[in-house]
Amino acid sequence: MFRTLRGGDLTESISKPTHPHAVTDLCEDGRRLYASALRSGRIARSEISAAPCLMEFPLLHPDPDDPDWLRPVPPSAALAQRLNPVEREIRDKRHFAVALTDAFEPFMAIAAQGPPSTHAITVLEGKSRINAAIDVSTAACRTEVLTVQPGGVRSADALEQGLERGRTVVDRGVSIRTLYQHTVRHGQGTLAYAERLAEGKVEIRTLEELVERLIIFDRTVAYIPARSDRELALELRHPALVDYLAQVFEQLWRRATPLTEQVAYEPTPDGISGVQRSIARLLIEGYVDEAIARRLGMNVRTCRAHIAKLATTLGSGSRAQLGYLIAHSGILDQDQER
């Protein structure tokens, strides 16, 4: 199979190699060479033999001034080209969701006039039932959604689902406030997601450490996980419980930093970063590496790299010695003063 590449007056036919992977799973050679092309503004055609995917997608195009060189397609243009069909599909689904909501609106009004539910706490088992219950509350929501979403960088599928659900309620004039962890700032997908929702009544802030996942609709119903595998959740409708969770959210919200602003870490001694100080505090409290990574929304490898840097800075030769040095270094004094 052949294709033709044109650069100025040059035409050449090359074999189309087998290099199977999606653009979202760009191979290591592809990532390295594309980054190099972006940094220098171009890359020699001879260098990309290990990553033909860069021409297939395409993330490179012929340099019109020199056929031996290729120029990178700006990542913003490549992203927009792939997002457009996704956003069209989301827009169609959003219109369908609005139509469904309108169809069921009369019945919800009737149900609202009926006897109040006597179930203050409902156990939801299985992701399909949990999602169905959240979808019902989403459709019934009229004023406000508060969400806490701990963890690191979001996958493309998770962001698309969040965008679809978010647009559905924003189109009805519902406001959304979401708390993520600082680690999502390293994901371009999250920033693009926030930008596409920015014109609506949506606010996003981040914190270094968050409580478990939480969703509150109209301060009348809340959802929290009941098991670590997310296969069991609780639907809470007791006014006192929901109000308590809303107050917890507001306290976290006041401490959080808007996604559009830079995180301002307080100065720490000996060049220890704010993230490393948070890790130090959790180490002192007895958390293992996996638990620390989960609480701070990062992978275990990144967490251990921070621990290694912390140990080097404090001059520790063992984990036991590290705990002693943290306790006597004064790096946690600011936490105690707050």
Secondary structure as the mmCIF struct_conf table of DSSP 4:
data_model
#
loop_
_struct_conf.conf_type_id
_struct_conf.id
_struct_conf.beg_label_comp_id
_struct_conf.beg_label_asym_id
_struct_conf.beg_label_seq_id
_struct_conf.end_label_comp_id
_struct_conf.end_label_asym_id
_struct_conf.end_label_seq_id
STRN STRN1 PHE A 2 GLY A 7
TURN_TY1_P TURN_TY1_P1 GLY A 8 ASP A 9
STRN STRN2 LEU A 10 SER A 15
HELX_RH_3T_P HELX_RH_3T_P1 VAL A 23 ASP A 25
HELX_RH_AL_P HELX_RH_AL_P1 GLU A 28 SER A 40
BEND BEND1 GLY A 41 GLY A 41
STRN STRN3 ILE A 43 ALA A 44
HELX_RH_3T_P HELX_RH_3T_P2 ARG A 45 ALA A 50
TURN_TY1_P TURN_TY1_P2 PRO A 52 PRO A 52
HELX_RH_AL_P HELX_RH_AL_P2 CYS A 53 GLU A 56
TURN_TY1_P TURN_TY1_P3 PHE A 57 PRO A 58
BEND BEND2 LEU A 59 LEU A 59
STRN STRN4 LEU A 60 PRO A 62
TURN_TY1_P TURN_TY1_P4 PRO A 64 ASP A 65
TURN_TY1_P TURN_TY1_P5 PRO A 67 ASP A 68
STRN STRN5 TRP A 69 PRO A 72
HELX_LH_PP_P HELX_LH_PP_P1 VAL A 73 PRO A 74
HELX_RH_AL_P HELX_RH_AL_P3 PRO A 75 GLN A 113
BEND BEND3 GLY A 114 GLY A 114
HELX_LH_PP_P HELX_LH_PP_P2 PRO A 115 SER A 117
BEND BEND4 ALA A 120 ALA A 120
STRN STRN6 ILE A 121 GLU A 125
BEND BEND5 GLY A 126 GLY A 126
HELX_RH_AL_P HELX_RH_AL_P4 LYS A 127 ALA A 140
BEND BEND6 THR A 143 THR A 143
STRN STRN7 GLU A 144 VAL A 148
BEND BEND7 GLY A 151 VAL A 153
HELX_LH_PP_P HELX_LH_PP_P3 ARG A 154 SER A 155
HELX_RH_AL_P HELX_RH_AL_P5 ALA A 156 VAL A 170
TURN_TY1_P TURN_TY1_P6 ASP A 171 GLY A 173
STRN STRN8 SER A 175 GLN A 181
HELX_RH_3T_P HELX_RH_3T_P3 HIS A 182 HIS A 186
HELX_RH_AL_P HELX_RH_AL_P6 GLN A 188 LEU A 197
TURN_TY1_P TURN_TY1_P7 ALA A 198 GLU A 199
BEND BEND8 GLY A 200 LYS A 201
STRN STRN9 VAL A 202 LEU A 207
BEND BEND9 GLU A 208 GLU A 209
BEND BEND10 GLU A 212 GLU A 212
STRN STRN10 LEU A 214 PHE A 217
TURN_TY1_P TURN_TY1_P8 ASP A 218 THR A 220
STRN STRN11 VAL A 221 PRO A 225
BEND BEND11 ALA A 226 ARG A 227
TURN_TY1_P TURN_TY1_P9 SER A 228 ASP A 229
BEND BEND12 ARG A 230 GLU A 231
STRN STRN12 LEU A 232 LEU A 236
HELX_RH_AL_P HELX_RH_AL_P7 PRO A 239 ARG A 255
BEND BEND13 ALA A 256 ALA A 256
STRN STRN13 THR A 257 PRO A 258
TURN_TY1_P TURN_TY1_P10 LEU A 259 THR A 260
BEND BEND14 GLU A 261 GLU A 261
HELX_LH_PP_P HELX_LH_PP_P4 TYR A 265 PRO A 267
HELX_RH_3T_P HELX_RH_3T_P4 PRO A 269 GLY A 271
HELX_RH_AL_P HELX_RH_AL_P8 GLY A 274 ILE A 284
TURN_TY1_P TURN_TY1_P11 GLU A 285 GLY A 286
HELX_RH_AL_P HELX_RH_AL_P9 ASP A 289 LEU A 296
TURN_TY1_P TURN_TY1_P12 GLY A 297 GLY A 297
HELX_RH_AL_P HELX_RH_AL_P10 VAL A 300 LEU A 314
TURN_TY1_P TURN_TY1_P13 GLY A 315 GLY A 315
BEND BEND15 GLY A 317 SER A 318
HELX_RH_AL_P HELX_RH_AL_P11 ARG A 319 SER A 329
BEND BEND16 GLY A 330 GLY A 330
TURN_TY1_P TURN_TY1_P14 ILE A 331 LEU A 332
HELX_RH_AL_P HELX_RH_AL_P12 ASP A 333 GLU A 337
#
